[in-house]
Amino acid sequence: MASRVTDETVFAAALAVIAEQGYERATTRAIADAAGINEATLFRRFTSKQNLLRQAVRGNFAGFALDLDAPGDDVAADLLTIVSYYSRLYETRGGVVLTLMREAKFSPEVASVLAEPETLLERVDAVILHHQRRGALVVEPPRHTFFALVGPVMMRAIARRVDQRATQAPADPEAVVRRFLHGHGL
């Protein structure tokens, strides 16, 4: 008797297929094949492609702990927490993150799944606002600060995905925060 394929295996397969083909073009058959199960089993366990994606996003991105519940007085430490989180995320799941971000604009199914990760960004916004109010960061819309902070990490991960010959190492979160504070700190 064959062993049961774990949800984590199915989630990884779903995210890999979606990263490669996009959500709309990724078929449940392709996802099931990549996971090593049949399509009927996929539907029995997850009921729909959207539900599978929702559970995969929850399961995979929840594994990236981001403790931002109580920002402190050390702006560099809080920003390092954020950059380290997004660095790990983009290096391991960057392809699917970028694919889903692009497709959310046109797909209500994808947009609804990404509503949960949006709450994480709201927590990041709160940390940034906290440090702006303390006078530790330049005052600007928090999301602008966020993109300026994680932009180098995201672009490095994109470059590594696009250019197979890229020899750059992943971004160093401490160096990213140091450079960021040089231009955005007060």
C-alpha positions as CSV (number, residue, x, y, z in Angstrom):
1,M,0.0,0.0,0.0
2,A,1.4,3.4,-1.0
3,S,1.9,6.0,1.8
4,R,-0.3,9.0,2.0
5,V,1.1,12.1,0.3
6,T,1.3,14.9,2.9
7,D,-0.5,18.2,2.6
8,E,2.9,19.9,2.7
9,T,4.0,17.9,-0.4
10,V,0.8,18.9,-2.2
11,F,1.2,22.5,-1.2
12,A,4.8,22.6,-2.4
13,A,3.7,21.0,-5.7
14,A,0.9,23.5,-6.1
15,L,3.1,26.5,-5.4
16,A,5.8,25.2,-7.8
17,V,3.3,24.6,-10.6
18,I,1.6,28.0,-10.1
19,A,5.0,29.8,-10.0
20,E,5.9,28.2,-13.3
21,Q,2.6,28.3,-15.2
22,G,0.5,31.0,-13.4
23,Y,-2.7,30.4,-11.5
24,E,-5.1,30.4,-14.4
25,R,-3.0,28.1,-16.5
26,A,-2.0,25.7,-13.7
27,T,-4.4,22.8,-14.0
28,T,-5.4,20.6,-11.1
29,R,-4.2,17.7,-13.1
30,A,-0.7,19.2,-13.4
31,I,-0.7,20.0,-9.7
32,A,-1.9,16.4,-8.8
33,D,0.8,14.9,-11.1
34,A,3.5,17.1,-9.5
35,A,2.3,16.0,-6.0
36,G,2.2,12.3,-7.0
37,I,-1.5,11.9,-6.4
38,N,-4.5,11.6,-8.7
39,E,-6.8,14.5,-9.5
40,A,-9.8,13.0,-7.7
41,T,-7.8,12.8,-4.5
42,L,-6.8,16.4,-4.9
43,F,-10.4,17.5,-5.1
44,R,-11.5,15.2,-2.3
45,R,-8.9,16.7,0.0
46,F,-9.1,20.4,-1.1
47,T,-12.4,20.7,-2.9
48,S,-11.1,23.4,-5.4
49,K,-8.0,24.9,-6.9
50,Q,-8.7,28.1,-5.0
51,N,-9.1,26.3,-1.7
52,L,-5.8,24.4,-2.4
53,L,-4.0,27.7,-3.1
54,R,-5.5,29.3,0.1
55,Q,-4.3,26.4,2.2
56,A,-0.9,26.3,0.5
57,V,-0.4,30.0,1.1
58,R,-1.4,29.6,4.8
59,G,0.7,26.5,5.3
60,N,3.8,27.8,3.5
61,F,3.9,31.4,4.5
62,A,2.8,30.7,8.1
63,G,6.1,28.8,8.4
64,F,7.9,32.1,8.1
65,A,7.6,33.5,11.6
66,L,7.4,37.3,11.7
67,D,7.1,38.5,15.2
68,L,6.0,42.1,14.9
69,D,3.4,42.2,17.6
70,A,5.3,44.7,19.8
71,P,7.7,46.9,18.0
72,G,10.5,48.1,20.3
73,D,12.7,51.1,20.5
74,D,15.4,49.6,18.3
75,V,14.5,50.5,14.7
76,A,17.4,48.5,13.2
77,A,16.3,45.3,15.1
78,D,12.6,45.7,14.0
79,L,13.7,46.4,10.3
80,L,16.0,43.4,10.4
81,T,13.1,41.2,11.5
82,I,11.1,42.4,8.5
83,V,14.0,42.1,6.0
84,S,15.0,38.7,7.2
85,Y,11.4,37.4,6.9
86,Y,11.0,38.7,3.3
87,S,14.5,37.6,2.3
88,R,13.7,34.0,3.3
89,L,10.3,34.3,1.6
90,Y,11.6,35.6,-1.7
91,E,14.5,33.2,-1.8
92,T,12.3,30.1,-1.2
93,R,8.9,31.2,-2.7
94,G,9.8,34.3,-4.7
95,G,8.5,32.8,-8.0
96,V,5.0,32.1,-6.7
97,V,4.9,35.4,-4.7
98,L,5.6,37.4,-7.9
99,T,3.2,35.3,-10.0
100,L,0.4,35.7,-7.5
101,M,1.0,39.5,-7.0
102,R,0.8,39.9,-10.8
103,E,-2.3,37.8,-11.2
104,A,-4.2,39.2,-8.2
105,K,-5.0,42.3,-10.3
106,F,-6.9,40.2,-12.8
107,S,-8.2,37.2,-10.8
108,P,-10.7,37.7,-8.0
109,E,-9.8,34.1,-6.8
110,V,-6.2,35.0,-6.4
111,A,-7.0,38.4,-4.9
112,S,-9.2,36.8,-2.2
113,V,-6.4,34.3,-1.3
114,L,-3.9,37.2,-1.0
115,A,-6.1,39.1,1.5
116,E,-4.6,37.1,4.3
117,P,-1.0,38.0,3.6
118,E,-2.2,41.6,3.3
119,T,-2.8,41.5,7.1
120,L,0.9,40.8,7.5
121,L,1.7,43.9,5.5
122,E,-0.6,45.9,7.8
123,R,1.4,44.8,10.8
124,V,4.6,45.9,8.9
125,D,2.9,49.2,8.3
126,A,2.2,49.6,12.0
127,V,5.9,48.9,12.9
128,I,7.0,51.5,10.3
129,L,4.5,54.1,11.6
130,H,5.7,53.4,15.2
131,H,9.3,54.3,14.2
132,Q,8.2,57.3,12.1
133,R,6.3,58.6,15.1
134,R,9.4,58.1,17.3
135,G,11.4,60.1,14.8
136,A,13.6,57.2,13.8
137,L,12.4,57.0,10.2
138,V,11.6,59.6,7.5
139,V,7.8,60.2,7.5
140,E,6.3,59.0,4.3
141,P,3.5,56.5,3.5
142,P,4.4,53.3,5.3
143,R,4.1,51.2,2.2
144,H,6.6,53.4,0.4
145,T,9.0,52.8,3.3
146,F,8.3,49.0,3.1
147,F,9.0,48.8,-0.6
148,A,12.2,50.9,-0.2
149,L,13.3,48.5,2.6
150,V,12.6,45.2,0.9
151,G,13.0,46.3,-2.7
152,P,16.7,45.3,-2.8
153,V,15.9,41.9,-1.4
154,M,13.1,41.3,-3.8
155,M,15.1,42.5,-6.8
156,R,18.0,40.3,-6.0
157,A,15.7,37.3,-5.7
158,I,14.1,38.2,-9.0
159,A,17.5,38.5,-10.7
160,R,18.5,35.2,-9.3
161,R,15.3,33.6,-10.7
162,V,15.5,35.3,-14.1
163,D,19.2,35.0,-14.8
164,Q,20.2,31.4,-14.3
165,R,23.8,32.5,-14.6
166,A,23.5,34.9,-11.7
167,T,26.2,34.3,-9.2
168,Q,25.1,36.8,-6.6
169,A,24.5,35.4,-3.2
170,P,21.1,36.1,-1.5
171,A,20.9,39.6,0.0
172,D,22.4,40.1,3.4
173,P,19.6,41.4,5.6
174,E,21.9,43.3,8.0
175,A,23.6,45.1,5.1
176,V,20.2,45.9,3.6
177,V,19.0,47.5,6.8
178,R,22.3,49.4,7.3
179,R,22.1,50.9,3.8
180,F,18.4,51.6,4.2
181,L,18.9,53.4,7.5
182,H,21.7,55.5,6.0
183,G,19.1,57.0,3.6
184,H,15.9,56.7,5.5
185,G,16.8,57.0,9.1
186,L,16.9,60.2,11.1
